[in-house]
Amino acid sequence: MDIYAKIGVRQRINAAGSLTRLGGTLMPEDVLDAMRAAAGASVDMAELQEAASNVIARATGAEAGMVSTGAAAALTLGTAACLAGYNVHRMERLPDTTGMPNEVVICRQHRTGYDHAFRAAGAKLVEIGLNDRWTGSGVRGVEDWEFDAVIGPNTAAIAYTATKHDEPPLERVARLAERHKLPLIVDAAAQLPPAANLKRIIAAGATLVAFSGGKAIRGPQSTGILAGKRDLIASALLQMLDMDVAPETWAPPKLIPRDKLNGVPHHGIGRGFKAGKEEIVGLIVALERFQGIDWDAENKAVEGRFQRMAQRLGGAGFATRLIPATETGRQPWLEVAIDKTKLGLDAHGASKALQQGNPPVHISERRAAEGYLVIDPMSLNPADDATLVDRVIALARSA
Ligand SMILES: *Cc1c(COP(=O)(O)O)cnc(C)c1O
């Protein structure tokens, strides 16, 4: 049964990546089975998060971890942990950070639409560096003195957005954070695959790292991972868990050291980000499954699909280029050139037509400004490959 058709919603072909606005990933059957099995019983959510912590710690090499409701929520909770630590009064006050260190230092080229997540905890972003490499106006990246100049008694953390190139190098920023005794929070939401990034970021010196659960890990769309130092994970977890507890009977798991708390926290800033038991279990199973994937074999299969698609597209006059995983840093992509003089549409125009067609087709617009649509296999069901190609070829026919 098509549940979506039943409620009047169209299914879409997604070759744009595991985009949240298209529902994220396509969950594997074993993850769904685990979620169904988890739904029918009551558990202590803190105990469940402690079990998740053990799985995440093994996967990432971090001391501890927790399941959040997405990487963005993980960034907010990680920031809240850096701001409040185990101070119950500070937990209670967030996002009001009056009178406490609240500045999070971030390089200008690491600002993204997701950095609202840091600010949501009550932090104030302090931007450093110029953007010479991006604008082509110069050759220099951010230098250590630029961090040193703004770090002071009001600094609570350094934020870092991981990319394929990691500029400035993560190891260097980690050393600098350590020198200043500051936590380093890394947004690595979409830096999987390669699976090696699960461990690499902590190994490079990140204090906390956020990954999406609903992208390549193929867990529930509304999950994420926060991994890192045990004390910060415990603080973050306390600020998310339901805290309607009687102090007389509250029995938190070992992950939460009650003796380090000067009281029992009320509901924290993350109370609205609650991860459900089904989602936590789903993420655990998906994470273990993800670690078992043979990416060479996976990428070879994708390349085979792309070669077949490229052949048909080429026959219809579309120039394509298969970009290997070594170049994308993730999975292989198939770039399709949109020739405006032939189609009468530029890449955004072609994308809009595809999205509004039947069935609606989404191809990544990440390079549309340069005249290309990019087929991303992450959330593309192989059964839809042929229809996707039909729809692109139909664009040329109607031109
Ligand atoms: C996707 C993404 C996020 C948000 O992840 P969610 O799991 O959807 O909350 C944050 N940062 C970056 C760089 C991302 O790509």
Ligand as a Chemical Component Dictionary entry (heavy atoms), coordinates in Angstrom:
data_LIG
# 
_chem_comp.id                   LIG 
_chem_comp.type                 NON-POLYMER 
_chem_comp.pdbx_formal_charge   0 
_chem_comp.three_letter_code    LIG 
# 
loop_
_chem_comp_atom.comp_id 
_chem_comp_atom.atom_id 
_chem_comp_atom.alt_atom_id 
_chem_comp_atom.type_symbol 
_chem_comp_atom.charge 
_chem_comp_atom.model_Cartn_x 
_chem_comp_atom.model_Cartn_y 
_chem_comp_atom.model_Cartn_z 
_chem_comp_atom.pdbx_ordinal 
LIG C1 C1 C 0 22.544 18.273 7.280  1  
LIG C2 C2 C 0 23.450 19.198 8.016  2  
LIG C3 C3 C 0 23.139 19.631 9.318  3  
LIG C4 C4 C 0 21.850 19.273 9.980  4  
LIG O1 O1 O 0 21.733 17.912 10.213 5  
LIG P1 P1 P 0 20.352 17.308 10.767 6  
LIG O2 O2 O 0 20.711 15.913 11.129 7  
LIG O3 O3 O 0 19.369 17.407 9.647  8  
LIG O4 O4 O 0 19.944 18.134 11.934 9  
LIG C5 C5 C 0 24.044 20.433 9.965  10 
LIG N1 N1 N 0 25.203 20.805 9.395  11 
LIG C6 C6 C 0 25.540 20.427 8.139  12 
LIG C7 C7 C 0 26.839 20.886 7.552  13 
LIG C8 C8 C 0 24.672 19.603 7.408  14 
LIG O5 O5 O 0 24.996 19.219 6.157  15 
# 
loop_
_chem_comp_bond.comp_id 
_chem_comp_bond.atom_id_1 
_chem_comp_bond.atom_id_2 
_chem_comp_bond.value_order 
_chem_comp_bond.pdbx_ordinal 
LIG C1 C2 SING 1  
LIG C2 C3 SING 2  
LIG C2 C8 DOUB 3  
LIG C3 C4 SING 4  
LIG C3 C5 DOUB 5  
LIG C4 O1 SING 6  
LIG O1 P1 SING 7  
LIG P1 O2 DOUB 8  
LIG P1 O3 SING 9  
LIG P1 O4 SING 10 
LIG C5 N1 SING 11 
LIG N1 C6 DOUB 12 
LIG C6 C7 SING 13 
LIG C6 C8 SING 14 
LIG C8 O5 SING 15 
# 
